[in-house]
Amino acid sequence: MGRTVLFGSLGGIAGGILFGIIMQTMGQIEMLSAMMGSSGLLAGWIVHLMISIVFGAGFGLLALRFSSLISLTVLYSVLIWIIGPLVMMPLLMGQGTSLLQAFAPAQLMGLATHFFYTVVVAVVYALLVKAAHRTEVKTTAASK
């Protein structure tokens, strides 16, 4: 189990960096720092990457329960979209949730970007699992 959390976290870092670049080009990364009562680009990146690691670890945990990474990726994208920009972010900024605006164009763009993030997490996760399996097979074969 620890390895799947690690692999998910590493996927979260990769997805977080790529998603963060998109957010920064759209001028949204600083908005994340406001959730912590701060301001500025560095604070936004720190908050963003911490969230990305937590979400990546969650993906790794759930991957143990799903037989299909594709299904998990789609469902997890929707889940983190609801948790993040629709519920937690507005609440931490002193507003109500954005659930009633879920199908507004800006929120749907958020769903698309969270799907992009989760695809990156899933690809990194799958590659790390495959590499670990390959290493185990070689180690087992060499010890015989």
N, C-alpha and C positions, 0 to 999 in steps of 0.2 A: 504494500500500500504506500509506503514512504516514497518508493521510486515513482509511482504514478503521480503523486503530488509534486515531486521535484520536476518531472517531465512536463506536467501541466504548468508549473510556475515558470519554467524556462520558456515554454510556448507563450505564456502571458507576457513575459518580458519582450519577446520578439514582436508579438502582436501589439503590445503597448507602444513600442518604439515607432512602428509603422503607423498605427492609428494616431499616435501623438503628433507625428509629422503632419498628417492630414489636418488634425485639430489646430495645430499651430498656423498652418497656412490659411485657415479659415478664421483665425483670431479668437479661438475658443479655449486655448490651453490656460490662459490667465484666469478665465472664469472658474476653473477648478480650484485655484488657490483661494478664491473668495469663500469657498465652502469651509475652509479652515481659518477664516478670519485674517487672511494674509492677502498679498497681492504680488504680482510679478510672474515672470516667465519661469524662473527656477522653481518657485514654490508650486506652480501649476504642474510642472513636469514631475516633481516629487510626488504630489498627490496622485497624479495620473498613473505613474508607474507602480505605486503602492496598490492602487485599485486593480491595475492590470495583473499584478502578481497574485492577489487574492482571487480574482476571477479565474485566472489560469489554474491555480491550485484546485479550485472548485471543479473545474473541467476535468482535471486529472482524477479527482475522487469519483465523479460521476461516470467517467470512462470505464470504471470497474463494473458498473451496473448495466451498461449499454452494450449490446452486441454490435451495434452499427454506429460508427463514428459520424457518419453522415446525419443520421437522425439526431444524435446528440448535438451536433454542431447547429443544426437548425433550431432545435428546441432551446438550447443554451443561449443562442443569439437573442431569441425573443425574451428569455428570462432575464438576462443581464440588461437588456434594453428597458424592460419594465422597472427593474430594481434601480438602475442607475439614473438615466435622464428623466424618467417619468415619475419616480417616487423620491429617491434619496436626495438627488441633487436639488430639486426645488425645495424640499423640506429643510435641508441644511442651509439653504439661502433665505429661509424665513418666508417662503411662499407655500401655497398649497400644492398638492400633487398636480402633475400634468396629464393624468390619466384620461381626462375628458378631451384632451387635445391630441390623443395618441395617433389619430389618422390625419392630422394636419401635415402638409408637405414637409415642414422642417422636422417634425418628429419622425416621419417615415424615412427621411434622410438619415436620421439617427439610427433607425433600425438597420438600414443598409450598412452603415459604418460599423455597427456592432456585429453584424454578420461577417463583414470583412475581417474584423479583429478575431472572431471565433474561428474562421477558416484558417487564419495564420496559426492560432493556438493548436488547432487540430492537426495541421500538417506537421508542425514541429513536434508535437506529441507523438504522432505516428512514426515519424522518422527516428526519434529517440527510442521508442519501444522496439522498433525493428533492429536498430543498431545494438541495443542491449541484448536482444534475443540472439542475434548473430554472434555476439561475444560469448554468450553462455554456451551456445552450441560448440564453438571452437574450443572453449575451455573444457567442456565435458569430453569432447573428442580427444583432446590432447592428454587428458588424465587417464584415459583407458589404455 
